[in-house]
Amino acid sequence: MYEPIRTKSVHTSADDADFPHRSREDALDIQLAGHLAALLAVTDELGLTAMGDRIAEQVARLRAAPPARHAGRSEASPAALHRRAHALAGRALVVAASRADTAVAILAAEAMDAHAAALAAPTALVGAP
C-alpha cells in the first residue's frame, strides 16, 4: 500500500558526520567561561576590581586568552547588579562543580557570598526597583 523509503532518513544519528565533535569537558569549559565572562562584566560595572581581576584570571585560563573587560555602564541600580551577579555566580558554581574545577567553584562561592552580603546591607537597596 505504501511505497518503501528509498532515501536515507534525515533523522539518522550524526555520529558518522565529518565535523569535529566537542567532548563534554570542552563544552563545560565553554559554558563556564561564558558564565564567568558575564559575571566579570557585572563585577566590573560594580567597581569590584580585585574580584574582577580574579575572575578575569580564570576566564583567561579557560579560554587561553585574556577576556575583554567591561567599559560601559548600564542604568541598572546597584541592587539589581548585585542580584544579577549573584545569579551568574550561582550558575558558574554549578558548572564548576560538574567539571570538578575547585578554583572556580571557590571563587564563585565567594562571589555569591559577597553579593548576598551586599544585598543584605541597607545601602545596597537604595534605588532598587
DRENVO-348272 format. One record per residue: residue in one letter; z, x, y of N, C-alpha, C in turn. Coordinates in steps of 0.05 Angstrom, whole numbers, padded with zeros to 5 digits, always signed. Example, Ala and Ser with C-alpha at 12.3 -4.5 7.8 and 13.67 -1.06 7.14 Angstrom:
# residues 2
a+00156+00264-00114+00156+00246-00090+00156+00264-00066
s+00142+00257-00045+00143+00273-00021+00157+00258+00001
# end
This chain:
# residues 129
m+00000+00016-00024+00000+00000+00000+00000+00017+00025
y+00017+00038+00026+00017+00056+00048+00002+00082+00041
e-00010+00093+00062-00024+00119+00057-00004+00141+00057
p-00006+00160+00038+00013+00182+00036+00011+00200+00061
i+00034+00213+00067+00035+00231+00090+00020+00256+00083
r+00002+00265+00100-00014+00289+00094-00007+00312+00112
t+00008+00307+00133+00015+00329+00152+00045+00335+00149
k+00052+00358+00159+00080+00366+00158+00095+00349+00178
s+00119+00342+00171+00136+00326+00188+00146+00342+00212
v+00148+00329+00235+00159+00343+00258+00190+00346+00256
h+00201+00334+00236+00230+00334+00232+00239+00355+00212
t+00222+00374+00205+00229+00394+00186+00248+00414+00200
s+00262+00429+00184+00281+00449+00194+00266+00471+00209
a+00279+00481+00229+00268+00502+00246+00276+00530+00235
d+00287+00531+00211+00296+00557+00201+00274+00577+00197
d+00250+00568+00192+00228+00587+00188+00211+00591+00213
a+00222+00585+00236+00208+00589+00261+00206+00619+00268
d+00188+00626+00286+00182+00653+00293+00198+00663+00317
f+00216+00647+00328+00231+00656+00351+00258+00666+00342
p+00270+00684+00358+00296+00695+00350+00318+00675+00353
h+00337+00676+00336+00360+00657+00336+00384+00671+00347
r+00401+00656+00361+00427+00668+00370+00448+00663+00349
s+00465+00682+00347+00488+00678+00329+00509+00660+00344
r+00528+00650+00329+00549+00634+00341+00564+00650+00361
e+00569+00675+00355+00584+00693+00373+00568+00697+00399
d+00542+00701+00397+00526+00704+00422+00527+00679+00439
a+00526+00656+00426+00527+00630+00440+00554+00627+00454
l+00575+00634+00440+00602+00632+00452+00605+00652+00475
d+00593+00676+00473+00594+00695+00495+00581+00684+00520
i+00557+00671+00516+00543+00660+00538+00558+00637+00551
q+00570+00620+00534+00585+00598+00544+00610+00607+00559
l+00624+00627+00548+00648+00638+00561+00641+00651+00587
a+00620+00666+00588+00612+00679+00613+00605+00658+00634
g+00593+00636+00626+00587+00615+00645+00612+00602+00657
h+00631+00596+00639+00656+00584+00649+00671+00603+00668
l+00671+00629+00660+00685+00649+00677+00671+00652+00704
a+00644+00652+00704+00629+00655+00729+00635+00631+00747
a+00637+00607+00736+00643+00584+00752+00672+00586+00763
l+00690+00595+00746+00718+00599+00755+00719+00621+00777
l+00703+00641+00774+00702+00662+00794+00693+00651+00821
a+00673+00634+00821+00664+00622+00847+00686+00607+00861
v+00700+00591+00845+00722+00575+00857+00745+00593+00866
t+00751+00613+00850+00772+00632+00856+00766+00648+00882
d+00741+00656+00885+00733+00670+00909+00735+00651+00933
e+00727+00626+00929+00729+00607+00951+00758+00602+00960
l+00776+00604+00941+00804+00601+00948+00816+00626+00961
g+00801+00648+00960+00810+00673+00971+00829+00689+00954
l+00829+00684+00928+00846+00698+00909+00832+00723+00899
t+00833+00744+00914+00817+00768+00909+00825+00782+00884
a+00851+00786+00879+00860+00801+00856+00852+00787+00830
m+00856+00760+00829+00849+00745+00805+00818+00745+00802
g+00804+00743+00825+00775+00743+00824+00764+00769+00813
d+00777+00791+00820+00768+00817+00810+00772+00819+00780
r+00794+00808+00770+00799+00809+00741+00779+00791+00726
i+00772+00768+00737+00753+00750+00725+00725+00763+00725
a+00718+00776+00748+00692+00789+00750+00689+00811+00730
e+00711+00825+00724+00711+00846+00704+00703+00835+00676
q+00715+00812+00670+00709+00800+00644+00681+00789+00642
v+00671+00778+00664+00643+00768+00665+00624+00791+00661
a+00630+00813+00675+00613+00837+00672+00613+00848+00644
r+00636+00847+00631+00637+00856+00603+00621+00838+00584
l+00622+00812+00589+00608+00793+00571+00578+00793+00576
r+00570+00796+00602+00541+00796+00609+00529+00823+00610
a+00545+00844+00609+00535+00871+00612+00522+00876+00639
a+00531+00861+00659+00521+00864+00686+00542+00851+00705
p+00545+00862+00729+00565+00851+00747+00557+00823+00756
p+00576+00805+00760+00569+00778+00768+00564+00776+00798
a+00550+00756+00806+00547+00750+00834+00573+00738+00845
r+00582+00748+00867+00606+00737+00879+00600+00715+00898
h+00617+00695+00900+00613+00671+00916+00616+00679+00946
a+00596+00673+00962+00597+00680+00990+00602+00656+01008
g+00594+00632+00999+00595+00608+01016+00621+00593+01012
r+00625+00575+01030+00649+00557+01029+00640+00529+01027
s+00654+00513+01011+00648+00485+01009+00668+00470+01028
e+00664+00444+01030+00682+00428+01046+00705+00417+01030
a+00709+00426+01005+00730+00416+00988+00757+00425+00997
s+00777+00408+00993+00804+00415+01001+00815+00436+00981
p+00836+00451+00989+00848+00470+00971+00858+00457+00945
a+00869+00433+00947+00879+00419+00923+00856+00413+00904
a+00834+00404+00915+00811+00398+00898+00800+00423+00884
l+00800+00445+00899+00791+00471+00888+00810+00480+00866
h+00836+00477+00871+00856+00485+00850+00853+00468+00825
r+00848+00442+00828+00843+00425+00805+00818+00433+00790
r+00797+00439+00805+00772+00448+00792+00776+00475+00777
a+00790+00493+00790+00795+00519+00778+00813+00516+00753
h+00832+00498+00754+00850+00494+00731+00833+00483+00707
a+00815+00465+00713+00798+00454+00691+00779+00475+00680
l+00767+00491+00697+00749+00513+00688+00764+00534+00672
a+00789+00540+00680+00805+00560+00665+00812+00548+00638
g+00817+00522+00637+00822+00510+00611+00798+00511+00592
r+00775+00506+00603+00750+00508+00586+00746+00537+00577
a+00751+00556+00595+00748+00584+00587+00768+00591+00565
l+00792+00581+00567+00813+00586+00548+00805+00576+00520
v+00794+00552+00519+00785+00540+00493+00764+00558+00480
v+00744+00566+00496+00722+00582+00485+00733+00610+00477
a+00750+00621+00494+00761+00648+00488+00777+00647+00462
a+00792+00625+00458+00808+00623+00433+00789+00620+00409
s+00768+00606+00412+00750+00602+00389+00734+00628+00382
r+00731+00645+00402+00717+00671+00396+00737+00693+00393
a+00763+00687+00394+00785+00706+00390+00784+00729+00410
d+00779+00722+00435+00779+00742+00457+00806+00740+00471
t+00824+00757+00463+00852+00756+00473+00853+00762+00503
a+00838+00781+00512+00839+00788+00541+00832+00765+00559
v+00810+00751+00552+00801+00728+00568+00820+00705+00564
a+00831+00701+00540+00850+00679+00535+00875+00683+00553
i+00885+00707+00554+00908+00712+00571+00902+00708+00600
l+00879+00718+00609+00870+00715+00637+00867+00685+00644
a+00855+00670+00626+00851+00641+00631+00877+00626+00632
a+00896+00633+00614+00922+00620+00614+00937+00627+00640
e+00935+00652+00649+00948+00659+00675+00935+00644+00698
a+00909+00641+00697+00895+00626+00718+00904+00597+00718
m+00906+00585+00694+00915+00557+00693+00943+00555+00704
d+00961+00573+00697+00988+00572+00708+00989+00575+00738
a+00973+00593+00749+00972+00598+00778+00962+00573+00793
h+00941+00561+00782+00930+00537+00796+00948+00513+00792
a+00962+00511+00770+00981+00489+00766+01004+00492+00785
a+01013+00517+00789+01035+00522+00807+01027+00516+00836
a+01002+00523+00843+00992+00517+00870+00990+00487+00875
l+00983+00473+00854+00982+00443+00857+01009+00431+00859
a+01029+00443+00846+01056+00433+00847+01070+00439+00874
a+01060+00459+00888+01072+00466+00914+01064+00444+00934
p+01082+00436+00951+01076+00414+00970+01054+00421+00990
t+01050+00446+00997+01029+00453+01017+01001+00451+01005
a+00998+00453+00979+00971+00451+00967+00960+00423+00969
l+00977+00403+00971+00967+00376+00971+00961+00366+00999
v+00965+00381+01019+00958+00373+01046+00928+00371+01048
g+00918+00348+01056+00889+00343+01059+00876+00337+01033
a+00891+00331+01012+00879+00325+00986+00867+00297+00987
p+00844+00293+00973+00831+00267+00974+00847+00246+00959
# end
